Amino acid sequence: MPDNLFDGIPAQLPQEWLQTLLSGDRGFRVERIVSRGHASPDGFWYQQDEDEWVLLLSGSAELEYQSPSSRVTLRPGDAVAIPAGCRHRVSWTAPDQDSVWLAIFYQK
């Protein structure tokens, strides 16, 4: 695990970069996610079995929810809770800087 969440990010990111920082029982895990202009593929929706709390540390991004249909733009410091089973996707991330996310996945 890095001492600083902004250290050790690869110079080239052909795809979004994920790193598990911590994991535990019942599906608990903490991930560092780095996006640089990445988005979910057209028509792709995440629908996870666990709840997720995500904090955007740097950059900017937009999440899209399927039902009810909505979009949320995130700036550094913004956090969202995504319930298990909620269909969502990343609409866009800043192309000219790293969007660094801290995501916590857990089951209730």
Phi and psi in degrees as a GROMACS rama.xvg file:
@    title "Ramachandran Plot"
@    xaxis  label "Phi"
@    yaxis  label "Psi"
@TYPE xy
-70.5453  152.013  PRO-2
-73.9087  -26.537  ASP-3
-131.024  129.049  ASN-4
-68.1504  -9.56359  LEU-5
-98.3011  -3.89852  PHE-6
-88.9336  152.136  ASP-7
76.236  15.8539  GLY-8
-79.9924  127.955  ILE-9
-58.8661  145.037  PRO-10
-66.7201  -37.7523  ALA-11
-106.886  129.987  GLN-12
-128.872  81.9593  LEU-13
-64.2974  -23.7173  PRO-14
-142.145  165.826  GLN-15
-54.0669  141.83  GLU-16
-108.827  128.257  TRP-17
-119.707  138.858  LEU-18
-140.11  121.989  GLN-19
-77.544  122.117  THR-20
-94.2667  -30.9465  LEU-21
-159.17  141.749  LEU-22
-145.788  159.919  SER-23
-156.12  -159.283  GLY-24
-69.3915  159.168  ASP-25
55.0055  38.1949  ARG-26
78.3685  7.59446  GLY-27
-69.346  129.684  PHE-28
-156.424  153.75  ARG-29
-119.199  129.302  VAL-30
-123.749  146.229  GLU-31
-101.535  127.927  ARG-32
-122.426  132.444  ILE-33
-122.739  125.314  VAL-34
-119.07  143.148  SER-35
-139.124  79.6009  ARG-36
82.3525  8.67093  GLY-37
-83.3637  154.339  HIS-38
-149.06  162.151  ALA-39
-65.6209  145.252  SER-40
-59.4237  149.95  PRO-41
-52.5215  132.192  ASP-42
80.3841  -4.08002  GLY-43
-91.2001  135.352  PHE-44
-128.697  132.099  TRP-45
-74.744  139.515  TYR-46
-147.076  95.3298  GLN-47
-96.2074  155.141  GLN-48
-80.8653  -15.273  ASP-49
-115.196  161.415  GLU-50
-74.9666  155.591  ASP-51
-137.559  135.537  GLU-52
-118.132  125.62  TRP-53
-128.002  138.25  VAL-54
-122.445  127.192  LEU-55
-89.203  118.692  LEU-56
-90.3332  -33.4612  LEU-57
-152.153  162.829  SER-58
83.7382  -155.558  GLY-59
-153.783  157.219  SER-60
-162.022  166.673  ALA-61
-135.062  130.387  GLU-62
-101.761  143.982  LEU-63
-121.498  135.201  GLU-64
-110.451  143.034  TYR-65
-80.0763  -45.6449  GLN-66
-143.996  115.41  SER-67
-71.5298  149.246  PRO-68
-63.0377  121.631  SER-69
-161.201  164.284  SER-70
-132.928  144.873  ARG-71
-131.07  121.46  VAL-72
-89.5036  132.999  THR-73
-114.027  138.915  LEU-74
-118.688  166.822  ARG-75
-52.3957  131.436  PRO-76
96.539  -14.1245  GLY-77
-78.3169  140.563  ASP-78
-132.21  149.585  ALA-79
-137.558  149.531  VAL-80
-105.566  128.266  ALA-81
-116.855  111.99  ILE-82
-67.4288  152.085  PRO-83
-54.0134  139.756  ALA-84
84.9249  -8.65993  GLY-85
-76.9814  120.89  CYS-86
-78.6014  121.759  ARG-87
-146.948  163.753  HIS-88
-151.582  163.94  ARG-89
-93.7  113.573  VAL-90
-72.2557  -43.0283  SER-91
-164.524  158.641  TRP-92
-133.548  158.185  THR-93
-56.4553  127.114  ALA-94
-79.4296  -19.9347  PRO-95
-106.379  9.34104  ASP-96
-157.369  163.726  GLN-97
-78.0372  129.597  ASP-98
-99.0036  108.294  SER-99
-102.381  123.03  VAL-100
-111.817  146.905  TRP-101
-115.9  115.644  LEU-102
-115.91  131.889  ALA-103
-116.369  122.264  ILE-104
-108.955  136.993  PHE-105
-157.606  162.52  TYR-106
-116.562  140.028  GLN-107
